[in-house]
Amino acid sequence: MKRSIAALGLTALLGHAAGFPADSTRGRQLFAKLSCVQCHAVDGKGGSIGPDLGRVIDRGFTPARLAATMWNHAPAMWAAMKQQGIPAGDMNDQAAADLFAYFYSARFFEAPGDAARGKRAFEAKHCSACHGLAAPEVAAPTARPLSQWTSIGQPMALAAAMWNHGALMREEFAKHHLKWPGLNSQDLTDLLVYARNLHGAPATDSRLEISSGVEGEALFQSKGCSACHVRGLALSQRLKGKTLTGIAAAMWDHQPRMAVDPKSLTTEEMREITSYLWAVQFFEDQGDSVAGRRVFHSKRCAACHQSSGAAPGLAGRTFSGITMLSALWHHGPQMLDQMKATNIAWPRFDGTQMSDLIAFLNFRNRSKP
């Protein structure tokens, strides 16, 4: 996600420009419906033919890198499914969006966290002065102990809770002459890992729900955000590549620099605003369209998609890691058979190549009259 300008990958799927909201609960159900759990376990629950996907959480995947990983794995996966008599099923763009939301909720897109670092941060950032571990240290209704942080698995709720907590925290820190405890994305990730691993911590479901974001712009204005966040401070660019954990940490750090107390946000309002501003930016993957053109030809995509007409046309749609996954699932087995018949090797991609290819396909489609 750190490459030069690319494509508008998820504009037709997620965010305020379209009507494809995503829900990790539906994605989890799809994971079972497509029989993924017959081969793959998640945290020890499921099949053992493939790797336990719970062991690859907190790896910092990008959407393009995850799509590339699944693309590379596909021929072996189809062979194993055929051997086991498991039907492949089908997947459209909406289903793929839900599946990516499920992977997000399982922290596939987060950087690795460390509970020991989180414990140190809990003390060093003065969180323990109010919250404690098993019981709050101060008599305040919002000072829940760390072991009762029920929003740790729900990014939207966590971001809203931290944002709404800021004004009271400013008062408390000023009262005790303490410096505001800055947090970066890694600090917050470590704190959350520490909280999840505490003895007696609640078993909370991890969930990510992204709306269409159609109400996000109006909320962004009514809450007063648009008064400051214009031009160089516009958030659409500043949020590129950030996870929701990073956004929650950035919003926390922003609190003491605000001239007036910010308006509170419900979880639903936070969802609308972040879906409007963040979802497209995160899931689109910025690649290099020039490098992507080289990938398109070196992987021999043009042999079927451009010259022979043996494969579906690529014009007239927007591409992303999500659409690449739905296309793989829908067309992949037939594509593999056609490639074997013409002695073309199955193309393999790393994350950068997939991101660049997506950028090229979108650039080419935008350039056509």
C-alpha positions in Angstrom: 0.0 0.0 0.0 3.0 2.3 -0.1 3.4 2.3 -3.9 2.6 5.3 -6.2 -0.8 6.3 -7.3 -2.9 3.5 -8.7 -6.4 2.5 -9.0 -9.7 3.2 -7.4 -10.0 -0.5 -6.5 -12.9 -0.7 -4.1 -14.9 2.3 -5.3 -17.5 0.0 -6.7 -17.6 -2.2 -3.6 -17.1 -0.4 -0.4 -17.3 3.2 0.8 -19.7 6.1 0.0 -19.6 5.6 -3.8 -21.4 2.3 -3.9 -23.9 0.0 -2.2 -21.8 -3.0 -1.2 -21.5 -2.8 2.6 -19.4 -5.6 4.1 -20.1 -7.6 7.3 -17.6 -10.0 8.9 -20.4 -12.1 10.3 -21.7 -12.9 6.9 -18.1 -13.6 5.9 -17.6 -16.1 8.7 -20.8 -17.8 7.6 -19.5 -17.9 4.0 -16.2 -19.3 5.2 -18.2 -22.3 6.5 -20.6 -22.5 3.6 -17.8 -22.7 1.1 -16.4 -25.6 3.1 -13.2 -23.7 3.8 -13.4 -25.1 7.4 -13.2 -28.7 6.1 -9.6 -28.1 5.2 -8.5 -25.0 7.2 -8.8 -24.7 11.0 -9.1 -21.3 12.6 -7.5 -21.3 16.0 -7.6 -25.1 16.1 -11.2 -25.5 15.0 -11.7 -27.1 11.6 -9.8 -29.3 9.2 -6.1 -30.1 9.1 -5.5 -30.6 5.4 -4.5 -26.9 5.0 -2.7 -24.6 7.4 -4.5 -23.2 10.5 -5.4 -19.7 9.4 -5.6 -18.6 13.0 -1.8 -18.8 13.0 -1.4 -16.2 10.4 -3.3 -13.4 12.2 -1.6 -10.1 13.0 0.6 -10.4 9.9 0.0 -7.1 8.3 -1.5 -8.4 5.0 -2.6 -5.8 2.5 -5.8 -6.7 0.5 -3.7 -7.2 -2.6 -1.2 -9.5 -0.8 -4.0 -11.6 0.6 -5.6 -11.9 -2.8 -2.2 -12.9 -4.3 -1.8 -15.5 -1.6 -5.2 -17.0 -2.3 -4.6 -16.9 -6.0 -1.2 -18.7 -5.7 -2.9 -21.3 -3.5 -5.9 -21.9 -5.7 -4.7 -24.8 -8.0 -3.6 -26.9 -5.0 -6.8 -26.0 -3.2 -9.0 -27.0 -6.0 -7.2 -30.3 -6.4 -7.6 -31.0 -2.7 -11.3 -30.2 -2.8 -11.8 -32.4 -5.8 -10.0 -35.3 -4.0 -12.2 -34.8 -0.9 -15.4 -34.4 -3.0 -16.0 -30.9 -1.7 -17.9 -28.6 -4.1 -16.2 -25.2 -4.7 -19.4 -23.2 -4.7 -19.5 -19.7 -6.1 -18.6 -16.2 -4.9 -19.8 -12.8 -6.2 -18.3 -9.4 -5.3 -20.6 -8.9 -2.3 -19.6 -12.3 -0.9 -15.9 -11.6 -1.4 -16.3 -8.2 0.4 -17.9 -10.0 3.3 -15.1 -12.6 3.3 -12.5 -9.8 3.4 -14.3 -8.2 6.3 -14.1 -11.5 8.1 -10.4 -11.7 7.5 -10.1 -8.1 8.7 -12.0 -9.0 11.9 -9.5 -11.8 12.4 -6.7 -9.3 12.3 -5.1 -10.4 9.1 -4.4 -6.8 8.2 -3.0 -5.7 11.5 0.7 -5.5 12.4 1.8 -8.1 15.0 1.2 -7.2 18.6 3.0 -8.1 21.8 1.3 -8.6 25.1 4.5 -7.8 27.1 4.9 -4.5 25.3 1.2 -3.9 25.9 1.6 -4.4 29.6 4.4 -2.0 29.8 2.4 0.6 27.8 -0.6 0.2 30.1 1.6 1.3 32.9 3.8 3.9 31.1 0.8 5.6 29.4 -0.9 6.0 32.9 -3.9 3.8 31.8 -3.5 1.9 35.0 -4.0 5.0 37.1 -7.7 5.0 36.2 -8.6 1.7 34.7 -6.8 -1.0 36.7 -6.9 -4.6 35.6 -9.8 -6.2 37.4 -11.4 -3.2 39.0 -11.3 0.6 38.2 -8.9 2.7 40.3 -11.1 5.8 40.3 -14.8 6.2 40.9 -15.9 7.2 37.3 -18.6 5.5 35.3 -16.3 5.3 32.2 -13.3 4.0 34.0 -13.8 0.3 33.2 -11.0 -2.0 34.2 -8.9 -3.4 31.3 -10.4 -6.9 31.7 -13.8 -5.5 30.9 -13.0 -3.7 27.7 -15.7 -5.3 25.6 -14.9 -3.3 22.4 -11.4 -4.7 21.8 -12.7 -7.0 19.1 -14.9 -4.4 17.4 -12.8 -1.7 15.7 -15.6 0.8 15.1 -16.8 0.6 18.7 -13.2 0.9 20.0 -12.6 4.0 17.9 -15.8 5.6 19.1 -15.2 4.7 22.8 -11.7 6.2 22.7 -12.9 9.3 20.9 -15.7 9.9 23.4 -13.4 9.2 26.3 -11.0 12.0 25.3 -12.7 15.0 26.9 -13.0 13.4 30.3 -9.4 12.2 30.1 -8.1 15.7 29.4 -9.8 16.8 32.6 -8.3 14.0 34.6 -4.8 14.4 33.3 -4.9 18.1 33.9 -6.2 17.6 37.4 -3.2 15.3 38.2 -0.7 17.3 36.2 0.1 14.5 33.9 1.2 14.8 30.3 -1.3 13.5 27.7 -0.3 9.9 26.9 0.3 9.7 23.2 -0.5 6.5 21.4 0.7 5.2 18.0 -0.8 2.3 16.2 1.7 -0.2 17.6 1.1 1.0 21.1 -2.6 0.4 20.8 -2.2 -2.9 19.0 0.0 -4.1 21.9 -2.5 -2.9 24.5 -5.3 -4.8 22.7 -3.2 -8.0 22.6 -2.5 -7.6 26.3 -6.2 -7.1 27.1 -7.2 -10.1 25.0 -4.8 -12.3 26.9 -5.7 -11.2 30.4 -7.0 -13.9 32.8 -10.8 -13.4 33.0 -11.0 -11.2 29.9 -14.5 -11.5 28.3 -14.8 -13.7 25.3 -15.9 -11.0 22.9 -16.8 -11.7 19.2 -14.5 -9.9 16.7 -16.6 -8.1 14.1 -16.2 -5.6 11.4 -19.2 -4.1 9.7 -18.7 -1.5 7.0 -21.7 0.4 5.7 -22.2 2.0 2.3 -21.1 5.3 4.0 -23.9 7.3 2.4 -24.6 9.2 5.6 -20.9 9.7 6.3 -20.4 13.0 4.5 -23.4 14.6 6.3 -22.1 13.4 9.6 -18.6 14.6 8.9 -20.0 18.1 8.4 -22.6 18.1 11.2 -20.0 17.0 13.8 -17.8 19.9 12.8 -15.0 17.8 11.3 -15.1 19.5 7.9 -14.4 22.9 9.4 -10.8 22.0 9.9 -10.1 19.0 7.7 -9.8 20.7 4.3 -6.9 21.0 1.9 -3.7 19.8 3.5 -5.6 18.5 6.5 -8.1 16.5 4.4 -8.5 13.1 5.8 -9.1 11.1 2.6 -5.3 11.2 1.9 -4.1 11.2 5.5 -5.9 7.9 6.2 -4.3 6.0 3.3 -2.9 2.7 4.4 -4.0 3.0 8.0 -5.9 0.3 9.8 -8.8 1.2 12.1 -6.4 0.6 15.0 -4.1 3.2 13.6 -7.1 5.6 13.1 -8.3 5.1 16.7 -4.7 5.9 17.9 -4.5 9.0 15.6 -7.8 10.3 16.8 -6.7 9.8 20.4 -3.5 11.8 19.8 -5.6 14.5 18.1 -7.7 15.2 21.1 -5.5 17.6 23.1 -4.8 19.7 20.0 -8.4 20.5 19.4 -9.6 24.0 20.2 -13.0 22.9 21.5 -14.3 19.6 22.8 -15.3 17.4 19.9 -18.8 16.1 19.5 -19.4 12.5 20.6 -19.9 9.7 18.1 -22.0 6.6 18.5 -20.6 3.4 17.1 -23.0 3.7 14.2 -21.9 7.2 13.5 -18.3 6.2 13.6 -19.1 3.4 11.2 -20.7 5.8 8.7 -17.8 8.3 8.8 -15.1 5.7 8.5 -16.9 3.8 5.8 -17.2 7.1 3.9 -13.6 8.2 4.4 -11.5 5.1 5.1 -12.9 1.9 3.6 -12.1 2.8 -0.1 -8.7 4.1 0.9 -7.7 1.0 2.8 -9.1 -1.7 0.5 -8.2 -0.2 -2.9 -4.4 -0.9 -2.7 -2.2 1.7 -4.4 -0.1 0.1 -7.0 2.0 1.2 -10.1 0.1 1.0 -13.3 3.2 1.1 -15.4 4.7 -1.9 -13.5 1.2 -3.5 -13.7 1.3 -3.4 -17.5 4.5 -5.4 -17.4 2.9 -7.9 -15.0 -0.1 -8.2 -17.3 2.1 -9.3 -20.2 4.8 -11.2 -18.3 2.1 -13.4 -16.6 0.5 -13.9 -20.1 -2.8 -12.5 -19.0 -3.1 -10.9 -22.4 -3.0 -14.3 -24.1 -6.6 -15.0 -23.1 -8.0 -11.7 -21.9 -6.9 -9.5 -24.7 -6.1 -11.3 -28.0 -7.8 -14.7 -28.2 -11.1 -13.8 -26.5 -11.0 -17.1 -24.7 -11.6 -15.4 -21.3 -14.0 -12.8 -20.1 -13.3 -9.2 -21.1 -11.7 -6.9 -18.5 -13.2 -3.6 -19.7 -16.0 -1.7 -17.9 -15.4 -2.7 -14.3 -13.3 -1.6 -11.3 -10.8 -4.0 -9.8 -9.5 -4.6 -6.3 -8.2 -7.4 -4.2 -11.8 -8.3 -3.5 -12.9 -8.4 -7.1 -9.8 -10.4 -8.0 -10.9 -13.0 -5.3 -14.4 -13.2 -6.6 -13.2 -13.6 -10.2 -10.7 -16.3 -9.1 -13.5 -18.2 -7.3 -16.0 -17.8 -10.1 -13.8 -18.3 -13.2 -10.6 -19.9 -11.8 -11.3 -23.6 -12.3 -12.3 -23.1 -16.0 -9.3 -20.8 -16.4 -6.9 -23.4 -15.0 -8.3 -26.0 -17.5 -7.9 -23.6 -20.4 -4.3 -22.8 -19.4 -3.4 -26.4 -19.1 -4.8 -27.1 -22.6 -2.6 -24.4 -24.0 0.5 -25.2 -21.9 0.4 -21.9 -20.1 1.6 -22.0 -16.5 -0.7 -20.8 -13.7 0.4 -17.2 -12.9 1.8 -16.6 -9.5 2.0 -13.2 -7.9 3.5 -11.5 -4.9 1.6 -8.7 -3.1 3.2 -5.9 -5.1 2.6 -7.6 -8.4 -1.1 -8.1 -7.6 -1.4 -4.5 -6.5 0.3 -3.2 -9.7 -1.8 -5.5 -11.9 -5.0 -4.1 -10.3 -3.7 -0.5 -10.8 -3.0 -1.3 -14.5 -6.4 -2.8 -15.1 -8.2 0.2 -13.5 -5.9 2.7 -15.3 -6.6 1.1 -18.6 -10.3 1.1 -18.1 -10.3 4.8 -16.9 -8.3 5.8 -20.0 -10.7 4.3 -22.5 -13.3 6.7 -23.9 
